Amino acid sequence: MGFRLPAIVNAKRSLIRSLSSSSQTADSKTLDIPKGNFAVYVGESQKKRFVIPISYLNEPLFLDLLSQAEEEFGYDHPMGGITIPCSENTFLDLTSRLSV
């Protein structure tokens, strides 16, 4: 099992940029994120916020979702967290198959 280090580095860079892009949003919303987790926004029209473990960054399925998010949104995430371009049901199905 190998790790795709560039994808992890890009995901970390994306997370740092999205959280630091808006100090008000980042300050108010990062207070309720436990250490070792990060927030993502999922949904097509209505975005729902999920707090997920950082360990997901080691999962190939999740890294594929991050690649799709990068293609669609680049590094500009107006919600203050990473926006995942899929339905909520798809996201829940995928994360239920990941090991924490």
ABEGO torsion letter per residue (X at the ends): XBBBAAAAAAAAAAAAAAAAABAAAAAAAAAABBBGBBBBBBEAABBBBBBBBAAAAABAAAAAAAAAAAAAAEABBAAGBBBBBBBAAAAAAAAAABBX
